[in-house]
Structure formats: C-alpha cells, structure tokens
C-alpha cells in the first residue's frame, strides 16, 4: 500500500491591537452595534482617501523582528480586486510585490523534537466586513465594523507535516504576538484566523501535490479535525485514480466535513496593481532602531533566564511563561517577597484553578503582584495557616483585597496560644472516645479526625502543627 506524506502551509491573519483602523480613525473595538464603527473611508465611499496608521507598521515590524524576518526598508501597498458583499470598495488594500517582512522562521517543539518553520513573508492589509446569514428571513446582512481593521498576514513555507506541527506553530505565533502586545489573538473573536493549505504526496516524492485551502477554522480543535479530514479525502481520491482540484474549501465543524467554495484564485485572478492613493512606506535606520529597542523579553528568553535566576522546576517555568501577564505577576511578586517557589505554587495551582472554574482567559489575572507577595509573607510567617490562606486568596482573586488588612479585619490570624489550644484539644478528646480508642489501638490515621475537629472548633484559625503535637501528647497520657 502506498504511503503518503502531508504537506501544509499556513496563512495566519492577525488583527492588530490598534485603537483605530488601518486607513481611518474609526474604532476597532470588538462587539459594537452593526455598522456603528464606520466612515466614508472604511465603507468605500467615492472620493474618500486612505491615510496609513503608523502604529500598524510598527506592530508589523515588531512581529517580523520577533520571527527573525528581514525588514523591508521600502514597502508598498497594492490593490487586490474581488467582488464580495462584505468588501465595500470591491478591492482590498494589501501587499503583494513588496511586503513589509520576508524570510523569517519560528522554532516549534514537537514530540519529535525542535523544528524551524520558515516564514515566507508578513504583509499588512485591511480586513473585510462580516456577513451574517439569517436563515429565518432567508437573507444575508452585512456589518462593516470590521472593514478596515488592520491585519498582518503571516505566510509560512510549506514546512509543516502534521496537525501536531500546525498547532505547535500557531501556539508559538500566538504566544509571541501576545508578548509583543500586537494582538490579543483571540480565535473566538476572529482576531487570529488561520487558513490551511494542504496537499499530499507519496513518501519520497519531490514534487508537491495539488493543494486545497481550508477556511472557516476558528479553533485549534477545528483545525486538527479539518487537517485530518482533508488529508484523508485527498488520499482517497488519489487511491481511486481521481484528480484533486485546486480550490478553496469551507470547513463545517459541526458536520466535520468540508465543502468547496470556489476554484482557487491565483494572483492574476485578483488583478493586483500598485495602490495609487498610498505612498511607499520607508523604514529608516532610526525608526527601525526605536522599534528594536522597544522589543520585550520574549518567552524563550524568559525561560532561559528563569533557569538561572529562580530555583523553580522547568515545568513551573513553562506554565508561568505561557502568558506575559502571568510571567509579569510572578516576577513582580517574587521580587517583593523573595519566595519564587511559593509565588509559583499560588499561580500554578489556585490561580489556574479559579481561572478555569470561572471561564477566564489565562492572561486574566485579577489581583496585583503586591497582594500576592503579602499573602506569601503572611503564610511564611505563620500569621495565617494554609486553610485560611486559601480563603484569603479566593477573596483576593475576586476583589483584589489587601491580604494583611483582610486578615486583620476578619480576625483570621492563627491562634498559637497553647493554653487555649490545649483546652480545645482536651474537649475534642472527651467528645470523641471512639477515635481516641482507635488511635490508642494502633490506628494512627485516627488522629487526623481529631485534628480536623479541633481546627473546626477553632474556626480554622489554629496552628495545625501545635494542635497535632498537643493531641499526641494528651492521647499518650495514661
């Protein structure tokens, strides 16, 4: 039986985090009422002229530098002509001939080890509007709020060979772009979208097979399913002796199958020509140097530094650096309290648990590093015990309260008065003769129940170490 290899290239569209659109001053905010973030420019009214948003260029250059691209010192915009209802001008301003970035690469980690995926180019362009299909009214409605939102399109080389590699590449791109602050990369809101160009060929063949482009992929799970389904579809066609047609296909994740949308256009089908209303963008040495100097420490650099600066395991470091927000809180809190492992534990366990329970994004951290450091100091000093600390943390997570003030106001300081604890422990022993008998009969675990009852009687504020010691002393008395 023939063995087939999958060949994949990505076109990743990323909406940039500018406050205004690429060629006008309309808002880019997500979720506005339809057609409220619009003006004559982004709705393609006759006589309106585009003015380039400088921040779009700076974000594009920053991403290009982070992905090891060469930066074009002079780049130009082109008109890409096509006629869709969500494209009000009947053309899109994009870059074909002279894009802003070329010839980069992104390193990914896979089960087979590290691999570098080539970046063919990164270009700037404007987004189209959005069509909503109303089946009840049997019509389509168009919203131009997204029209003119700035995009970069990251075009990879056909270096990917599996769904695993595709997801690793997209995750690495998303992490890098988020670290730069260039985009929030939320797939569910469309600020990061990936088109998958896929073909198959016999193992050992040099020539590429006929590719198809998969669209409408709005989650990593959908991308994996679409890749596997399209790979299988193409292999089945080849096995039956049929030709694969180069086309754009729409993925329906509910039905887990794709449908042809149109024959795949080539560049000449879009009738590209230089955009006459925009001048060449010149990136001089001084401007490029300013952008370079603003580049933040990226995740790979943080991981390397964490290995030497903080005494935390590699596993911890990878979780903490998954988002820049988490890494920033970790570093700031650790600097304040000097206990990086304790800070790491609160972030990795309780923070991530509550984020998951409340459906929050990984980068959403509702408390300050200062308050987390104070909580660590309170627990390390024995001012509060671990049970109370979790209670305080939940309040801090919900309302970012000052732990020191909260503990004082609620009277949550640990009770270390041995006289008071001894009296409570003796009462618990007297009230639980069965557990006392079990312990004295050799069942060591029985003391756990007695400790719990004592802690309960002390409203969770007792020092569990002292309670444990006192109970053992009293139980071993004749």
Beta strands, then each sheet from edge to edge (+ up, - down):
strand 1: 4-15
strand 2: 70-71
strand 3: 74-75
strand 4: 78-81
strand 5: 91-94
strand 6: 101-110
strand 7: 113-126
strand 8: 130-134
strand 9: 139-143
strand 10: 150-156
strand 11: 192-202
strand 12: 212-215
strand 13: 247-252
strand 14: 257-263
strand 15: 273-274
strand 16: 281-282
sheet 1: 2+ 6- 7+ 10- 1+ 11- 12+ 13+ 14-
sheet 2: 3+ 16-
sheet 3: 5+ 4- 15+
sheet 4: 8+ 9-
end
